Amino acid sequence: MQAATPGDSARGAEVDDLHHLSADDAIGALFAAHYRGLVRLAVLLLHDEAVAEDVVQDAYVALHRRWGRLRDADKALAYLRTSVLNGARSALRKRGVVERHVAKGPDGPQVVVSAETGALSLLRHREVLAAVRRLPTRQREAIVLRYYAELTEAEMADAMGCSRGAVKSHVSRGMQALRKTLEEAL
């Protein structure tokens, strides 16, 4: 088994030969190698770090419960990604219900930005994130998986539960919508 090092990319730390490990050891190895990357993925989809961590932890717990029934241990990471995407979708649905039925206070959520962050860079970053947040769910997921998580089309299709052609369509439409939105903002 190969351990993740601090320099590993989100995809680079692969865990070798999970087949012969106990559920505890296999989940521990997957956690060490992929937890931070999965949380970053969930944060980009949910915009809430605490909820993102809960979603990822739930995915690991579910994998642990099902470890004995997992047919192919090599697909454990794909299972986790799919679980995180599904958990994020569920959390967004719940958030939408709450937002529709609970009155909001006068002060919305505030973002704390470090002093050294340049004003123009911050403004552009916020514009891009806001534009990504406004994308339809499937397009937003495809953009995040493609450009942030750096997954291949096949990995994206697995995680999203759709065909590679649908992935290409979601990415293309998402990029087109982002270009249009960001050009209008300038």
WOZIBEL-V74630 format. One record per residue. PSI is psi in whole degrees, 0 to 359 (none if undefined). Layout:
# WOZIBEL-V74630
psi->PSI
psi->PSI
This chain:
# WOZIBEL-V74630
psi->142
psi->130
psi->153
psi->142
psi->160
psi->334
psi->357
psi->144
psi->175
psi->326
psi->341
psi->334
psi->94
psi->144
psi->126
psi->143
psi->68
psi->347
psi->324
psi->8
psi->154
psi->165
psi->315
psi->313
psi->319
psi->314
psi->322
psi->317
psi->317
psi->320
psi->312
psi->323
psi->330
psi->355
psi->308
psi->319
psi->321
psi->324
psi->317
psi->318
psi->312
psi->322
psi->319
psi->329
psi->326
psi->335
psi->30
psi->109
psi->320
psi->314
psi->321
psi->316
psi->320
psi->316
psi->315
psi->318
psi->319
psi->322
psi->318
psi->320
psi->316
psi->319
psi->319
psi->316
psi->326
psi->4
psi->317
psi->336
psi->358
psi->121
psi->324
psi->104
psi->337
psi->343
psi->10
psi->318
psi->320
psi->320
psi->315
psi->314
psi->315
psi->318
psi->320
psi->315
psi->313
psi->320
psi->321
psi->318
psi->315
psi->316
psi->321
psi->321
psi->314
psi->318
psi->319
psi->319
psi->314
psi->314
psi->328
psi->334
psi->356
psi->131
psi->140
psi->145
psi->171
psi->331
psi->113
psi->184
psi->141
psi->144
psi->128
psi->126
psi->138
psi->153
psi->328
psi->352
psi->125
psi->142
psi->315
psi->319
psi->317
psi->316
psi->314
psi->318
psi->315
psi->320
psi->316
psi->312
psi->318
psi->319
psi->320
psi->319
psi->330
psi->349
psi->152
psi->153
psi->309
psi->321
psi->318
psi->315
psi->316
psi->317
psi->314
psi->315
psi->322
psi->308
psi->340
psi->306
psi->347
psi->42
psi->155
psi->168
psi->320
psi->316
psi->321
psi->316
psi->318
psi->311
psi->323
psi->348
psi->40
psi->180
psi->164
psi->324
psi->319
psi->321
psi->312
psi->318
psi->315
psi->316
psi->313
psi->311
psi->321
psi->315
psi->321
psi->315
psi->320
psi->314
psi->312
psi->312
psi->316
psi->327
psi->321
psi->328
psi->339
psi->none
